[in-house]
Amino acid sequence: MDEDKQAQLQQMDKDAVAAKEELERQLNDWRAKDVALWWKRWYMKAGHKRLGRVLVDLSRKFEGG
């Protein structure tokens, strides 16, 4: 993999972490439309797959596993 692509993927990983932190901070106050806007704000930076993982990881916290 070339260095540019690797750097881009690393930045997307960092952006996914930032998106997750934002979502976790706002979780108790946001409704579904707020989550939709969050997704719109982050999907070009972090990617759909990473944001999906954020949501799945968060759901595991609610399920206790």
N, C-alpha and C positions, 0 to 999 in steps of 0.2 A: 504494500500500500504506500502511495507516495506521501510525502510529508504534509502537503497541503490538505489532503483528505483526512489524514490522521489528526491534524490540528483542528479541522472542522468538526470531527467527531468528538474530540475532547471538549471543544467549546459547547457542543450540544449537550454533552453530559453535565457540564457546569450549569448550563441554562436549565436543564431538567431539575437539578438540585435547587436552584433559585425558585423555580416554579413550585416545587414541592413545599419549600419553606413558606412561600406566600400563601399557598392553599391551606397549609396547616395553621397559619396565623389567623386566617379569616374563616375557618371552617364553621365555627359556631354562629357566625353572623350572616353567612352567604346562603342564598337560595339557588335553585337550579339555574336561573338565568345568569347569576353571578359566576357560576362555574362555567357556563357556556362562554361567557366573556373572557374568563381566565384562559380557557382553552384557546380561544381566538388569539389572545395576546401572546401566547407561548408556543403554539404549534409550529410556526415557521422557525423559531429559534431552537426548540428542543426536539421537535418531531412528534408525530402522533404516537409512535410506539413507546417512546419514553414517557409521554404524558399518560398513556394508558397504564403503564407500569406504576406510575405514581398513584393513580386511582385504585388499582388493584391492591397495592401495598397498604394504602390507607384503609381499604375495606377490611383487610385482615386484622387491623388494629381493633376495629369494631366487633369483629367476630371472636376476637381473643385468640387468634391463631394465625 
